[in-house]
Amino acid sequence: MCCALCVNATLHKTKTPAEEALHALTKWAVSITNTDLKAFKKRDNESIRSSVQELRDSHQQLLDGGILKKDFEELEIIKGWNWHPILNDTILSSKFNLQVASMLMYDAAHVYVHDGLADNEIGAFMKVFHSNKSKTTYQELGAYVSLFTLPKSAPSLKHLFTKSANKNNVKKGSFSCTGSECLTLAPILARYIREVVMPRNEFLDHCRSMLAVLRVLELIQAVKTGTVKHTSLRTAIVEHIILFKACYGENAFKPKHHYALHLPRMLKQHGFLLMTFTHERKHRLVTRYTRDRKNLKSWDSGAMEDIICHSLFELSKPFYGIVKTSQARGAILIPLREMFPGVDDQSFTILNGLSGNGGSINSGDVVSCMHNNSMHVGELLVAIGINADNAKESYCIVSLWQRDAECTDSVWVNHVVGRDNVVCLPLQHLDTVFVHGMSTDKSTCIVYMPLEVRPK
């Protein structure tokens, strides 16, 4: 049983051609290729507890010699639950009273971008075009991606399209990237498919399936802002799975296709979706603290002490939450003196790594901000903190751009670039950081608008 929440969800593809899938042998079993979640028999809190209790009793019989090991292992398969003394005792404990079915949440990031549905389909999608000698290639996609500028905090995508990477991806029929790289690539890939690939009228069904999974990624990314309803997410997920089935067939289905169907209910129940735990997303940061810790005695306590002490140190700083700070020096002091007369030069601090929607914000990024009670887009020239004796204030200096009046696209919006309208705003007026593509003469710039900031 491949799903912890469905009693009768079974794999569609068997390990060997000689085997028959369970759904072909009995009507009780339902293939994971079924997009109707109502077709599956759901586990509830009591049924899980009952299964675990039965396994505990059978395990005791195994220890007492009442049943054979193969019979106990067969019971594990039937129940869809593996015996683990600590885990199972925790579930059965009245002290914790765990409501497993109600508490369980599948990780949307692992379902879609960590060896998930999106990055795997990118590989399958591109393999179709490479196998048919199409103009659509990894090399062309890499060249298209290079036309866009990412936020400075975003991962670089250049290494994904080197000659060796392209060759390996074509050979494997998959696409190797991290979760954050896949999420960063997604809007550019969607534009590439719409603007470059589909006009060639090649494999349009595959294009629609790829766009459908990228649409799901867009919705999942916007979930954290509270702007996505579970009904919209369910519609997008089912639409993608149907299109995927038509292109790649039922044998291409993996358990994650079924797990995706559970995400809308989990969003409805919990009000949010996890996108990997913090310690996993920040794994490199944790490694940085522990790399030089050689003493294994009280290793975990010592590592936690280092992390907590560093956090307390950061809390003592005047501009908490700012990742990078530096002293203002040189030519930048000239306009700062004019804008903030009477402030000593030593009181100015350059701020980077600002927290914002879409990631950290740094000088030079394209951002949105509130000005005169309306949202504007422009370039962040600098963020400045003033740490004087009588005040601790922070501001952002933004060069506002004008939206092109002739632009009708609400996803990639064209803006007229200018430096004539520069404003100084309180730092909290910064909102979102954007992926963008500047024209060669730098007179215009197309800006990708995430779902949550588009006009409703």
N, C-alpha and C positions, 0 to 999 in steps of 0.2 A: 504494500500500500504506500503510494508515493506522496500522499497528502495527509498532514496531521489533522486536518479538519474534515476530510471526507472519508467515509468508511469504505466506499466502493470505487474510488478513483484509481484506475490502473493504467499502466504504460501501454501505449498503442503498439510500440515496436518491441519485439522479443529479442533476446540475446542471440539466438540462432534461427535460421530460416525454418528449421524442422519444428520448432516450438510454435504453439498457438497461443495467441494473447488471451487473457482471461475473459475479456469482453466478448470474444468469439465463442467461448465455451459456455457462458452463463449470462442470462439477462441481468443477474444481480450486479455484475461488474459493468462499469461505464468507462469508456476510453477518455483520456485527458484531452482528446481532440474535440470533445463536445463543448460547445460554447454556452450552453444553457446550464447555469449553476444549479437550477432547480432539479436537474436530472440526477444530481448526486445526493446521496444520503449523508446528512451532516452529523458530525459528532457534537455532543454537548458536554457540559462540565461533568455530569453524572456518568455518561457513557465512557468517558475517558477514565474516570476514577474507577469504574467497574472493571474495565479492561486491565488496568494496572493492578487492581486487587486480585484478579484472576491469575495474572502472571506471577504475582508474589506467591500465591498459594501453590501454583504449579511448580515454581522454582523450589519451594520447600519440599515438594514431593520428589523433585529431581535429586535434591540433596539426601533425602531419606531412601532413595532407591526405588520409589514407587513408579516412576516413569522413566523412559529412556531419553537421552539427550536429543536425539533426532525428533522425538515427539514434542519436546519442549520448544525446539527451534521452529518446528512447524506451527506451533501455537503462536509464537512471536510473529510469524508471517501472516497468519490468519487475523490476528489482532492489529497488525500494522504498527506494533509498538515493540521496541527492543527493551529487554530487561537490563536495568542499571540500578543497583541497590540504593545508592544515595538519591538519584533523581526520583525514582519511584517512591521511596519512603517520604520524600519531601512532598510529592503530590498527594499522598495519602494522609499526611500529617494534619490533624485537626488544629494544631497550633498555627499553621500558616493558612489553612483553608484556601488553597490556591484554586481559582476558577480558570483552569487552563484554556478552555475553548474561548472564553470571554476575553482573556488577557492576551492571547496569541496575536502577533502581528508579523506578517511577512515583510522583509526589508525590500522596499521598492527599488533601491539602488542595486542590490544584488540580483533582483529579478530582471532588471533592464540593462545595467551598464557594467557590472562586474562579471565578465563572462556570461552576459545576460542576453536578453532578446534583441536589444538594439545593436550592440557591437557585433554579435554573431551574425545578425542579418546584413550588416554592412559588408562583411566578408562574403556571404552568400550572394548578395546583390552584385558586388563588383566582379565576382567570379563568372557570373552569367555573361557579363559584357566582355570580359577578357577572353572567355572561351569562344565567343562568337566574333572575335577580331573587331570589336567596335571601337569607335573613337573615344568612347567613355573609358578612361583608364585611371589607375591610381596616380599616374604621373600628371595627368590633366587635372585631377581633383586637387593634388598637392599644389599645382600652380595657381589654381583658383583660390584655395585657402590662403595663399601667400598675399593675395590682394587685400586682405582684411587685417585690421589691427585689433588685437585683443587687449583687454584690461591688463595692466602691468602685473597684477597678482595672479592672472590666469596662467595655466601651464602652456608652455610652447608646444606647437603642433608640427613644427618643421621636421622633427626626427621621425614622425609617423610616415613620411612620404619620401624617404631616401630611396636610392636605387635598391639597396639590399632589403629594406623593409618592404618595398613594393613587390620584389621578387618572392620573398618569403610568404607574403600574404596571398599572392596569387596561387602559389604552390599549395599552401595549406587550405585555401578556401575560407579563411577566417581573417579577422582584422584585430591585430594586437594593439591595445591601448589601455590606459587606466580609466577608471570611472570618471574622474574629473576631466580628462582629455576628451572622452566621448561626449560628455555634456557640453563642453566648450565647442566641439566640432559640430554638434547637432544643427544649430540654426544655419550655419554656413553650408552644410551638406544639403539641407532642405532647399535652400536657395539655388544651389548648384543643380539639383535635380529638376527644379521647376524651370529655371532660366536656360539651362544648357542641355540637359539630357532629354527631357520630354519633348522639346521641339524636334528632335531627331526621329521621333515616332518609333523608338525601339523599346521593346519589352515594357510597355506602358503599365501592365498589371504589376510587374515587379517594382516599378517606380511608385505606383499608388500604395503598395504594401509598405515600402520603405518610408514614404511620407507619412503613412498612418502611424508607424511606430515612433517616428520623430515627433508626431503630434502628441502621442502619449507622454513622451519625455517632456515636452513643453508643459503639459498639464501637471505632471508630477513635480516639476521644478517650481511651479506656481502654487502648489498646495501649501507651502510654508507661509505664504502671504494671506491665506484665508480667502482666496478669490475663486477657488475651484469647488464645484459641487460634486458630490459622489455620483450623481446621475450623469453628468458630463463625462466624468472619468470612465464610468462603466460603458457608455456608448462608444467612446474612443477605443477602449481596450477590445471590446467585442468586434468592432469594425476592423481593427488591425488583424486579429486572429483569423477572421473569415478570409481576408485578403491574403494573408500568409498561407493559409491552407490551400487556396486556389492556385498559388504560385509554386509552392515547394512540396505540397503533398502532406498527407497525414503522418508519414514515417519520419518527417523532419521535426515533429513535435517533441518538446522536452517538458519535464514537470513544471518548469518556470512559466510555460504558456498557461498552465492550469492555475498556478499560484497567482498570476496576474488577475484572474477573475475574482479572487478574494479581496483584492486591494480596495475596490469601491466600498464594500461593506465595512472594511476596517476603517476607512476614512470616515464613513458615516458614524460608526460606533465611537471612535476615539477622537475624531475631530482633527487628526493629523496623521502623517505617515512618516515613519523613520527612514532616513537616508543614511544608513550605517551609523554605528555608535561613534561618539566623539573620539574615543581612544583609537579606533580603527582609521578614521579619517585623518587623524593627527599622529599616525603611527611614527612618522619620521621625527616629529617633535619629541615624542616620548623616548625614542631611540637616542636622540641627542643628549638627553639628560642622563641616560644610563650607559652610554658608550664606554666611558672611562671608569665605571664602577666595577672593580675587579674582585672585591671582597664579597663572597657569597653569604657570609653571615649577616642576617637581618637585611638581605639585599633589597627586598620590597619596601621595608620600612625606611631604609636609607634613601631609596629613590624617591619615595613620597615626600620625605623631608626636604630634599633638594627642590622638588617641584613646588611645594607649599611655600618654602622660603622665598623662592623667586617670585611667586605670585604676590606675596606680602610686600616684597620690594616694589613690584609694579604698582600695587595699590597706593603706595606712598608717593608716587609721582603725581605732579599736578594735572597731567592730561592722561588720565587712566583710559585704557582701551586703545591708545594709539600705539601701533606696533613699532614704528620707526620715528625717532625725533632727532633733530640736529640743530645746532646753533645757526641763526641767520647771520650770514657774512657777505661781504662784497657788495656787488651792484644791487642786489635785491633790497638792501637797506634803504636805498634812495627813495623808491616809491613807498616803502613802509613808513618812513619818517614823515612823508607828506600825508599819508592816510591816517596815521596815529600820532599826531603831534604831542610832544611832551613825554612820550614813552622812551625809556632808555634802550639803547641798542642791545644790551645784554638780556633784555626782557623778552625779545622775540625768539620764538622756537618754531622751526619748520616741522610740520606734521605730515606724516605719510602712514599708509596702512590703515586708513580710516574705515570704520565699519559701515557698510552700506548694502543695499539690495543688489545681489549679483556678485558679491565678493568685496574684497578690500579695495579702497579707492586711493589712488596716488596722484601726485602732480602729473599733468599731461594726459590723464584719462578723460574720455568723453563721458559726461555725467548729466543727470537731470537734477534740478533744484527748484525750490519754491521761491518765486519772486513776484511781488505785487499780487499775492493770492492766486497765482497760476503757475503751472509747471512749465519750465523752460529747459532746453537742452543746450549744452555748450561744453567748452573745454575748461577743466580745472587748472588754473595757472599755478596756484599755490594755496596751501592751507597753513594758517599761521596761528600760533598760540601766544598769548601775552601773559607772562607770569610776573606781574608787578606786585609791589607790596600791598597795594590797595585793590587789586583786581586780578582775577584769573579768568581770561576770556579766550575764546577761539573763534576764528573766522575763516571763511573760504572766499577766495577771489576767483571769479568765474567769468570767462568770456562767452557771453550769450550769443547763440546763433538763431537765425530766422528759419522757420520751416518753409520749404518751397511750396508756394501756393498751388502749383500745378501737380504736386505729388498726391496720388490717390491711394497709394499703398499704405496700409496701416501697420504692416509688419516691418518692412524696411523703409523707413521714412527718410526722404532726401532733405537736407538742410543746406542753407547758404552760409558758408563759413565767413566770419568777420571778426575783427578785433576792435571794432568801434564801440561796442556796448559791453564794457567791463564793469562788473558790480562786485561789491564786497558784502557778503551775507554772513549771518551767524552760522556756525559750522553745522548745527542741527538741521539746516535747510537743505543739505545735500541728501539725495535719495538713492539713485540707482546709477551703476556704472555699466557702460554699454560696449558691445562689440560693434565696430564700425569699419567702413571702407572709404578712405579719402580719395578724391579724384586726383589725377596726375598734376593738375595745376593748383590743387588745394583750394579751389574756389567753392566746391560743394563736397558734401559728405553724406553717405547713406548710413543710417543708424538702425541697428536691430532693436526693436521694441519688444521686450519680454511680454508675455501674455498679461501679466498683472498691471502693466502701465499703459496698455492700449486703451483708447477711448471706448467706453461701453455703449 
